[in-house]
Amino acid sequence: MHSINVTKSSLPPFEEYCAEIRDIWDSAWLTNMGRKHQALEAALSDYLGARHLSLFSNGHLALEAMLRVMDLQGEVITSPFTFASTAHAIVRCGLKPVYCDIKYSDYTIDEDKVEALINERTCAILPIHVYGNVCNHEKLAAVAQKHHIKLLYDAAHSFGEHYQGISTANMGDACIFSFHATKVFHTIEGGAVCFADPALREKLYLEKNFGIPNAEEVIAVGGNAKMNEFQAAMGLCNLRHVDSYIQQRRALCERYAAHLQGLPLRLCPVQEGLRSNYSYLPVLFAEGQRDKVFAVLKAENIHARKYFYPLCNAFACYEDSSDSTPIAKDVSRRILTLPLYPDLLPEDVDRICGILKEVLHA
Ligand SMILES: *Cc1c(COP(=O)(O)O)cnc(C)c1O
């Protein structure tokens, strides 16, 4: 049997990408905010309905830049149930992550537990729209406003999503997206910061371009996080197809759901009022079952992913404080994301679900 990975990068037709990069050759302009970069920035702002958008070479550097331009100091409240990037960005920017627990309903930060963690050192809340499940923005925004702290989202999983008509690009003071090869929409590597205050555009630019605003000045200690023209060209191509990628994902998710209903496991339902991007297929198993399912699938050459395991507050590079977030700890030991990508075959979904049925009924 052929091997099935948890994900597979979406690619436009080869000829389409070749046509898109033709003028990069003609102009020999490969990076530094060229024509493809400008075109993608405009097209993405439009697609996401973003207030303001700035492209980056990857999502992680977008995250670090977002934190830096906010002039933060002290503690940032976040959730440990996320990709390593979220916690690392906070620490690498000289800030301290303070971990808040999550909810069983959708695995996002528990908005009712945030306020108890706020003290005089708290400068921001950095929640994650995990698996594309949108956080309780209304409540989080009220808490942030009451305490005069920033609300910044890691929206890496929520490309193109709208919740009750609001684009996730426009929630909070700012957010980041990742356009990594494994995400719903990608630019090979890439990312963006979307932000409310137009004055941040210049600051973000300095962050990604060595603090250089023009040929004769250097006015900030910036780094290098520029998206190049080949990345932007991939983005322009993928943007033409992303709606159909999402449709294909949706059909596969519905096929999984139809097969798996009635089994002793929990699928995460699409939130009421959400236009979902169907980015992941997380399944919560009963105690002790997750690792068994993972191993049986692996023996069949099917590679699911323990995502997110371990929790950020249990990483070897940090002090283990995972006991302070018992729900996140429990979920991380029982969750598995199943293979999901636009050209996954329906027969493969059937086979994967057949294996799950056998394991769970054994
Ligand atoms: C992918 C991801 C990132 C980092 O993005 P890169 O583009 O890979 O640097 C950050 N946060 C979350 C939740 C992610 O899934």
Ligand as a Chemical Component Dictionary entry (heavy atoms), coordinates in Angstrom:
data_LIG
# 
_chem_comp.id                   LIG 
_chem_comp.type                 NON-POLYMER 
_chem_comp.pdbx_formal_charge   0 
_chem_comp.three_letter_code    LIG 
# 
loop_
_chem_comp_atom.comp_id 
_chem_comp_atom.atom_id 
_chem_comp_atom.alt_atom_id 
_chem_comp_atom.type_symbol 
_chem_comp_atom.charge 
_chem_comp_atom.model_Cartn_x 
_chem_comp_atom.model_Cartn_y 
_chem_comp_atom.model_Cartn_z 
_chem_comp_atom.pdbx_ordinal 
LIG C1 C1 C 0 2.995 27.049 11.212 1  
LIG C2 C2 C 0 2.793 27.778 12.503 2  
LIG C3 C3 C 0 3.601 28.858 12.910 3  
LIG C4 C4 C 0 4.897 29.220 12.249 4  
LIG O1 O1 O 0 4.839 29.472 10.934 5  
LIG P1 P1 P 0 6.077 29.195 9.939  6  
LIG O2 O2 O 0 5.577 29.829 8.684  7  
LIG O3 O3 O 0 6.261 27.725 9.838  8  
LIG O4 O4 O 0 7.271 29.910 10.482 9  
LIG C5 C5 C 0 3.254 29.544 14.052 10 
LIG N1 N1 N 0 2.187 29.196 14.796 11 
LIG C6 C6 C 0 1.411 28.147 14.468 12 
LIG C7 C7 C 0 0.232 27.827 15.331 13 
LIG C8 C8 C 0 1.695 27.400 13.332 14 
LIG O5 O5 O 0 0.941 26.330 13.024 15 
# 
loop_
_chem_comp_bond.comp_id 
_chem_comp_bond.atom_id_1 
_chem_comp_bond.atom_id_2 
_chem_comp_bond.value_order 
_chem_comp_bond.pdbx_ordinal 
LIG C1 C2 SING 1  
LIG C2 C3 SING 2  
LIG C2 C8 DOUB 3  
LIG C3 C4 SING 4  
LIG C3 C5 DOUB 5  
LIG C4 O1 SING 6  
LIG O1 P1 SING 7  
LIG P1 O2 DOUB 8  
LIG P1 O3 SING 9  
LIG P1 O4 SING 10 
LIG C5 N1 SING 11 
LIG N1 C6 DOUB 12 
LIG C6 C7 SING 13 
LIG C6 C8 SING 14 
LIG C8 O5 SING 15 
# 
